[in-house]
Amino acid sequence: MPRYVIERTFPDGLEIPMNDKGAAGTLKVVGRNAEEGVTWVHSYVTQDKKKTFCVYDGPTPEAIRKVAEHNGLPVDRISEVRVLDPYFYL
């Protein structure tokens, strides 16, 4: 399965409540993603919470765009990536 980094911009900042409401919202995203064979691996959030870099596994960039739209999430850029391990060369 290809791996992608999705860059997103949240002009007002990303706010996910650290409570049951936040957990329920996150579970909805995961469930909708699964319907298209997409898995959210993890995300990096900038300190100001205005930008995220999300690591996803999915069949195609189109599948990732589709679930992002269903989840109401912006997509600035999708890049297919591979792991480069610095210890590989040692």
N, CA, C and O atoms as a GROMACS GRO file, in nm:
protein
  360
    1MET      N    1   0.085  -0.118   0.000
    1MET     CA    2   0.000   0.000   0.000
    1MET      C    3   0.089   0.124   0.000
    1MET      O    4   0.180   0.134   0.083
    2PRO      N    5   0.065   0.216  -0.090
    2PRO     CA    6   0.144   0.339  -0.093
    2PRO      C    7   0.125   0.422   0.034
    2PRO      O    8   0.019   0.417   0.098
    3ARG      N    9   0.227   0.497   0.069
    3ARG     CA   10   0.222   0.588   0.185
    3ARG      C   11   0.232   0.731   0.132
    3ARG      O   12   0.305   0.759   0.038
    4TYR      N   13   0.156   0.820   0.195
    4TYR     CA   14   0.149   0.960   0.152
    4TYR      C   15   0.165   1.054   0.271
    4TYR      O   16   0.131   1.019   0.384
    5VAL      N   17   0.216   1.174   0.244
    5VAL     CA   18   0.212   1.283   0.340
    5VAL      C   19   0.114   1.386   0.283
    5VAL      O   20   0.127   1.430   0.169
    6ILE      N   21   0.016   1.421   0.366
    6ILE     CA   22  -0.085   1.519   0.326
    6ILE      C   23  -0.059   1.647   0.404
    6ILE      O   24  -0.058   1.647   0.527
    7GLU      N   25  -0.039   1.756   0.331
    7GLU     CA   26  -0.020   1.887   0.394
    7GLU      C   27  -0.155   1.957   0.399
    7GLU      O   28  -0.226   1.963   0.300
    8ARG      N   29  -0.188   2.010   0.517
    8ARG     CA   30  -0.315   2.078   0.536
    8ARG      C   31  -0.290   2.212   0.605
    8ARG      O   32  -0.200   2.224   0.688
    9THR      N   33  -0.371   2.312   0.569
    9THR     CA   34  -0.365   2.442   0.636
    9THR      C   35  -0.498   2.469   0.704
    9THR      O   36  -0.605   2.455   0.644
   10PHE      N   37  -0.490   2.509   0.830
   10PHE     CA   38  -0.607   2.548   0.909
   10PHE      C   39  -0.586   2.694   0.949
   10PHE      O   40  -0.521   2.721   1.050
   11PRO      N   41  -0.641   2.790   0.872
   11PRO     CA   42  -0.614   2.932   0.898
   11PRO      C   43  -0.644   2.976   1.042
   11PRO      O   44  -0.575   3.062   1.096
   12ASP      N   45  -0.746   2.917   1.103
   12ASP     CA   46  -0.783   2.953   1.240
   12ASP      C   47  -0.721   2.860   1.343
   12ASP      O   48  -0.747   2.873   1.463
   13GLY      N   49  -0.640   2.767   1.298
   13GLY     CA   50  -0.578   2.670   1.388
   13GLY      C   51  -0.664   2.545   1.404
   13GLY      O   52  -0.787   2.552   1.398
   14LEU      N   53  -0.600   2.434   1.422
   14LEU     CA   54  -0.668   2.306   1.441
   14LEU      C   55  -0.697   2.287   1.589
   14LEU      O   56  -0.606   2.292   1.672
   15GLU      N   57  -0.821   2.265   1.620
   15GLU     CA   58  -0.860   2.241   1.759
   15GLU      C   59  -0.935   2.109   1.767
   15GLU      O   60  -1.045   2.096   1.713
   16ILE      N   61  -0.877   2.013   1.834
   16ILE     CA   62  -0.944   1.886   1.862
   16ILE      C   63  -0.955   1.877   2.014
   16ILE      O   64  -0.853   1.865   2.082
   17PRO      N   65  -1.077   1.883   2.066
   17PRO     CA   66  -1.092   1.878   2.212
   17PRO      C   67  -1.035   1.749   2.270
   17PRO      O   68  -1.048   1.642   2.212
   18MET      N   69  -0.971   1.761   2.384
   18MET     CA   70  -0.913   1.645   2.452
   18MET      C   71  -1.016   1.587   2.549
   18MET      O   72  -0.995   1.581   2.670
   19ASN      N   73  -1.130   1.544   2.491
   19ASN     CA   74  -1.237   1.487   2.572
   19ASN      C   75  -1.316   1.387   2.486
   19ASN      O   76  -1.271   1.352   2.377
   20ASP      N   77  -1.431   1.343   2.534
   20ASP     CA   78  -1.511   1.245   2.461
   20ASP      C   79  -1.554   1.297   2.324
   20ASP      O   80  -1.561   1.220   2.228
   21LYS      N   81  -1.583   1.426   2.314
   21LYS     CA   82  -1.623   1.484   2.185
   21LYS      C   83  -1.509   1.475   2.084
   21LYS      O   84  -1.531   1.440   1.968
   22GLY      N   85  -1.387   1.505   2.126
   22GLY     CA   86  -1.271   1.494   2.038
   22GLY      C   87  -1.245   1.351   1.996
   22GLY      O   88  -1.213   1.324   1.881
   23ALA      N   89  -1.259   1.258   2.091
   23ALA     CA   90  -1.239   1.116   2.061
   23ALA      C   91  -1.343   1.068   1.961
   23ALA      O   92  -1.310   0.995   1.867
   24ALA      N   93  -1.469   1.108   1.979
   24ALA     CA   94  -1.576   1.065   1.888
   24ALA      C   95  -1.552   1.120   1.748
   24ALA      O   96  -1.571   1.049   1.649
   25GLY      N   97  -1.509   1.246   1.738
   25GLY     CA   98  -1.481   1.305   1.607
   25GLY      C   99  -1.367   1.235   1.536
   25GLY      O  100  -1.373   1.212   1.415
   26THR      N  101  -1.264   1.201   1.611
   26THR     CA  102  -1.150   1.130   1.553
   26THR      C  103  -1.191   0.991   1.505
   26THR      O  104  -1.148   0.947   1.398
   27LEU      N  105  -1.273   0.922   1.583
   27LEU     CA  106  -1.320   0.789   1.543
   27LEU      C  107  -1.405   0.795   1.417
   27LEU      O  108  -1.401   0.703   1.335
   28LYS      N  109  -1.482   0.902   1.398
   28LYS     CA  110  -1.561   0.919   1.275
   28LYS      C  111  -1.468   0.932   1.155
   28LYS      O  112  -1.493   0.872   1.050
   29VAL      N  113  -1.361   1.009   1.170
   29VAL     CA  114  -1.264   1.025   1.061
   29VAL      C  115  -1.203   0.890   1.026
   29VAL      O  116  -1.195   0.855   0.908
   30VAL      N  117  -1.161   0.815   1.126
   30VAL     CA  118  -1.100   0.683   1.103
   30VAL      C  119  -1.199   0.590   1.033
   30VAL      O  120  -1.161   0.517   0.942
   31GLY      N  121  -1.325   0.592   1.075
   31GLY     CA  122  -1.427   0.507   1.014
   31GLY      C  123  -1.453   0.541   0.870
   31GLY      O  124  -1.462   0.452   0.785
   32ARG      N  125  -1.466   0.670   0.840
   32ARG     CA  126  -1.489   0.712   0.701
   32ARG      C  127  -1.368   0.677   0.614
   32ARG      O  128  -1.384   0.636   0.499
   33ASN      N  129  -1.249   0.693   0.668
   33ASN     CA  130  -1.129   0.658   0.592
   33ASN      C  131  -1.130   0.511   0.554
   33ASN      O  132  -1.098   0.476   0.440
   34ALA      N  133  -1.168   0.425   0.649
   34ALA     CA  134  -1.167   0.280   0.626
   34ALA      C  135  -1.260   0.241   0.511
   34ALA      O  136  -1.233   0.144   0.441
   35GLU      N  137  -1.368   0.315   0.492
   35GLU     CA  138  -1.462   0.285   0.383
   35GLU      C  139  -1.395   0.292   0.247
   35GLU      O  140  -1.440   0.228   0.152
   36GLU      N  141  -1.288   0.370   0.235
   36GLU     CA  142  -1.216   0.385   0.108
   36GLU      C  143  -1.080   0.316   0.111
   36GLU      O  144  -0.999   0.335   0.020
   37GLY      N  145  -1.054   0.237   0.215
   37GLY     CA  146  -0.926   0.167   0.225
   37GLY      C  147  -0.811   0.258   0.262
   37GLY      O  148  -0.696   0.228   0.230
   38VAL      N  149  -0.840   0.368   0.331
   38VAL     CA  150  -0.740   0.467   0.370
   38VAL      C  151  -0.716   0.456   0.520
   38VAL      O  152  -0.810   0.443   0.598
   39THR      N  153  -0.588   0.462   0.561
   39THR     CA  154  -0.552   0.455   0.703
   39THR      C  155  -0.472   0.578   0.742
   39THR      O  156  -0.371   0.610   0.680
   40TRP      N  157  -0.519   0.647   0.844
   40TRP     CA  158  -0.446   0.760   0.903
   40TRP      C  159  -0.344   0.703   0.999
   40TRP      O  160  -0.382   0.644   1.101
   41VAL      N  161  -0.216   0.718   0.969
   41VAL     CA  162  -0.108   0.662   1.051
   41VAL      C  163  -0.079   0.754   1.169
   41VAL      O  164  -0.085   0.710   1.284
   42HIS      N  165  -0.048   0.880   1.142
   42HIS     CA  166  -0.028   0.981   1.245
   42HIS      C  167  -0.010   1.116   1.176
   42HIS      O  168   0.001   1.124   1.054
   43SER      N  169  -0.006   1.221   1.257
   43SER     CA  170   0.010   1.357   1.203
   43SER      C  171   0.111   1.435   1.285
   43SER      O  172   0.131   1.410   1.404
   44TYR      N  173   0.173   1.532   1.219
   44TYR     CA  174   0.258   1.630   1.284
   44TYR      C  175   0.184   1.764   1.274
   44TYR      O  176   0.132   1.798   1.168
   45VAL      N  177   0.180   1.838   1.384
   45VAL     CA  178   0.110   1.965   1.389
   45VAL      C  179   0.210   2.074   1.424
   45VAL      O  180   0.289   2.059   1.518
   46THR      N  181   0.208   2.184   1.349
   46THR     CA  182   0.298   2.294   1.381
   46THR      C  183   0.258   2.356   1.515
   46THR      O  184   0.144   2.342   1.560
   47GLN      N  185   0.352   2.424   1.577
   47GLN     CA  186   0.328   2.480   1.710
   47GLN      C  187   0.209   2.575   1.714
   47GLN      O  188   0.137   2.580   1.814
   48ASP      N  189   0.188   2.651   1.606
   48ASP     CA  190   0.074   2.744   1.602
   48ASP      C  191  -0.056   2.674   1.563
   48ASP      O  192  -0.162   2.738   1.558
   49LYS      N  193  -0.050   2.544   1.536
   49LYS     CA  194  -0.166   2.460   1.502
   49LYS      C  195  -0.234   2.500   1.371
   49LYS      O  196  -0.350   2.468   1.349
   50LYS      N  197  -0.161   2.572   1.285
   50LYS     CA  198  -0.220   2.616   1.159
   50LYS      C  199  -0.186   2.526   1.042
   50LYS      O  200  -0.245   2.539   0.935
   51LYS      N  201  -0.093   2.434   1.061
   51LYS     CA  202  -0.052   2.345   0.953
   51LYS      C  203  -0.033   2.205   1.009
   51LYS      O  204   0.019   2.187   1.119
   52THR      N  205  -0.076   2.105   0.932
   52THR     CA  206  -0.050   1.966   0.969
   52THR      C  207   0.016   1.894   0.853
   52THR      O  208  -0.003   1.928   0.736
   53PHE      N  209   0.093   1.793   0.888
   53PHE     CA  210   0.156   1.702   0.793
   53PHE      C  211   0.113   1.563   0.838
   53PHE      O  212   0.163   1.511   0.937
   54CYS      N  213   0.020   1.505   0.764
   54CYS     CA  214  -0.044   1.380   0.805
   54CYS      C  215   0.009   1.265   0.721
   54CYS      O  216   0.017   1.274   0.599
   55VAL      N  217   0.044   1.157   0.788
   55VAL     CA  218   0.094   1.037   0.721
   55VAL      C  219  -0.023   0.941   0.704
   55VAL      O  220  -0.089   0.904   0.802
   56TYR      N  221  -0.048   0.902   0.580
   56TYR     CA  222  -0.160   0.814   0.548
   56TYR      C  223  -0.111   0.700   0.459
   56TYR      O  224  -0.018   0.716   0.380
   57ASP      N  225  -0.175   0.584   0.474
   57ASP     CA  226  -0.163   0.476   0.378
   57ASP      C  227  -0.294   0.471   0.301
   57ASP      O  228  -0.401   0.484   0.360
   58GLY      N  229  -0.285   0.454   0.170
   58GLY     CA  230  -0.407   0.449   0.091
   58GLY      C  231  -0.379   0.401  -0.049
   58GLY      O  232  -0.264   0.402  -0.094
   59PRO      N  233  -0.484   0.359  -0.119
   59PRO     CA  234  -0.464   0.305  -0.253
   59PRO      C  235  -0.422   0.409  -0.356
   59PRO      O  236  -0.342   0.380  -0.445
   60THR      N  237  -0.478   0.532  -0.345
   60THR     CA  238  -0.448   0.637  -0.443
   60THR      C  239  -0.461   0.775  -0.378
   60THR      O  240  -0.526   0.788  -0.274
   61PRO      N  241  -0.400   0.876  -0.438
   61PRO     CA  242  -0.424   1.013  -0.389
   61PRO      C  243  -0.572   1.052  -0.399
   61PRO      O  244  -0.622   1.127  -0.315
   62GLU      N  245  -0.640   1.002  -0.502
   62GLU     CA  246  -0.782   1.033  -0.519
   62GLU      C  247  -0.865   0.981  -0.402
   62GLU      O  248  -0.957   1.049  -0.356
   63ALA      N  249  -0.832   0.860  -0.352
   63ALA     CA  250  -0.904   0.805  -0.237
   63ALA      C  251  -0.882   0.893  -0.114
   63ALA      O  252  -0.974   0.914  -0.035
   64ILE      N  253  -0.761   0.943  -0.098
   64ILE     CA  254  -0.731   1.029   0.016
   64ILE      C  255  -0.805   1.162   0.004
   64ILE      O  256  -0.858   1.213   0.103
   65ARG      N  257  -0.810   1.219  -0.116
   65ARG     CA  258  -0.886   1.343  -0.136
   65ARG      C  259  -1.034   1.322  -0.108
   65ARG      O  260  -1.100   1.408  -0.050
   66LYS      N  261  -1.086   1.207  -0.150
   66LYS     CA  262  -1.228   1.176  -0.130
   66LYS      C  263  -1.263   1.171   0.019
   66LYS      O  264  -1.362   1.230   0.061
   67VAL      N  265  -1.182   1.100   0.098
   67VAL     CA  266  -1.213   1.091   0.241
   67VAL      C  267  -1.191   1.226   0.310
   67VAL      O  268  -1.263   1.260   0.404
   68ALA      N  269  -1.093   1.302   0.264
   68ALA     CA  270  -1.072   1.435   0.322
   68ALA      C  271  -1.195   1.521   0.302
   68ALA      O  272  -1.239   1.591   0.393
   69GLU      N  273  -1.252   1.515   0.182
   69GLU     CA  274  -1.374   1.592   0.153
   69GLU      C  275  -1.488   1.546   0.243
   69GLU      O  276  -1.559   1.628   0.301
   70HIS      N  277  -1.507   1.415   0.254
   70HIS     CA  278  -1.614   1.361   0.341
   70HIS      C  279  -1.593   1.401   0.487
   70HIS      O  280  -1.690   1.421   0.560
   71ASN      N  281  -1.468   1.412   0.528
   71ASN     CA  282  -1.437   1.448   0.667
   71ASN      C  283  -1.429   1.598   0.690
   71ASN      O  284  -1.407   1.643   0.802
   72GLY      N  285  -1.447   1.677   0.583
   72GLY     CA  286  -1.442   1.822   0.596
   72GLY      C  287  -1.303   1.875   0.624
   72GLY      O  288  -1.286   1.976   0.692
   73LEU      N  289  -1.201   1.805   0.572
   73LEU     CA  290  -1.062   1.844   0.597
   73LEU      C  291  -0.999   1.903   0.471
   73LEU      O  292  -1.022   1.852   0.361
   74PRO      N  293  -0.921   2.009   0.485
   74PRO     CA  294  -0.853   2.067   0.369
   74PRO      C  295  -0.737   1.979   0.323
   74PRO      O  296  -0.680   1.902   0.401
   75VAL      N  297  -0.702   1.992   0.196
   75VAL     CA  298  -0.584   1.925   0.141
   75VAL      C  299  -0.509   2.028   0.057
   75VAL      O  300  -0.561   2.076  -0.044
   76ASP      N  301  -0.387   2.060   0.099
   76ASP     CA  302  -0.303   2.150   0.020
   76ASP      C  303  -0.220   2.072  -0.082
   76ASP      O  304  -0.207   2.112  -0.197
   77ARG      N  305  -0.167   1.960  -0.037
   77ARG     CA  306  -0.077   1.881  -0.122
   77ARG      C  307  -0.074   1.738  -0.071
   77ARG      O  308  -0.079   1.712   0.050
   78ILE      N  309  -0.066   1.644  -0.166
   78ILE     CA  310  -0.048   1.502  -0.134
   78ILE      C  311   0.079   1.458  -0.204
   78ILE      O  312   0.093   1.474  -0.325
   79SER      N  313   0.172   1.401  -0.127
   79SER     CA  314   0.299   1.353  -0.182
   79SER      C  315   0.318   1.208  -0.144
   79SER      O  316   0.311   1.173  -0.026
   80GLU      N  317   0.342   1.122  -0.243
   80GLU     CA  318   0.377   0.984  -0.211
   80GLU      C  319   0.519   0.982  -0.156
   80GLU      O  320   0.608   1.047  -0.210
   81VAL      N  321   0.540   0.907  -0.049
   81VAL     CA  322   0.670   0.906   0.018
   81VAL      C  323   0.718   0.764   0.045
   81VAL      O  324   0.640   0.668   0.044
   82ARG      N  325   0.847   0.753   0.069
   82ARG     CA  326   0.911   0.628   0.111
   82ARG      C  327   1.002   0.662   0.229
   82ARG      O  328   1.043   0.777   0.247
   83VAL      N  329   1.032   0.561   0.309
   83VAL     CA  330   1.118   0.580   0.426
   83VAL      C  331   1.264   0.588   0.383
   83VAL      O  332   1.310   0.508   0.302
   84LEU      N  333   1.335   0.685   0.438
   84LEU     CA  334   1.479   0.693   0.424
   84LEU      C  335   1.535   0.685   0.565
   84LEU      O  336   1.524   0.780   0.642
   85ASP      N  337   1.594   0.573   0.597
   85ASP     CA  338   1.646   0.548   0.732
   85ASP      C  339   1.794   0.584   0.734
   85ASP      O  340   1.872   0.525   0.660
   86PRO      N  341   1.836   0.680   0.818
   86PRO     CA  342   1.976   0.721   0.820
   86PRO      C  343   2.070   0.610   0.863
   86PRO      O  344   2.189   0.614   0.831
   87TYR      N  345   2.020   0.511   0.934
   87TYR     CA  346   2.105   0.401   0.982
   87TYR      C  347   2.123   0.291   0.878
   87TYR      O  348   2.201   0.198   0.898
   88PHE      N  349   2.051   0.302   0.766
   88PHE     CA  350   2.063   0.205   0.658
   88PHE      C  351   2.207   0.199   0.607
   88PHE      O  352   2.255   0.092   0.567
   89TYR      N  353   2.277   0.312   0.607
   89TYR     CA  354   2.410   0.321   0.549
   89TYR      C  355   2.522   0.288   0.646
   89TYR      O  356   2.639   0.287   0.608
   90LEU      N  357   2.490   0.260   0.771
   90LEU     CA  358   2.594   0.231   0.870
   90LEU      C  359   2.630   0.084   0.871
   90LEU      O  360   2.716   0.043   0.949
   0.00000   0.00000   0.00000
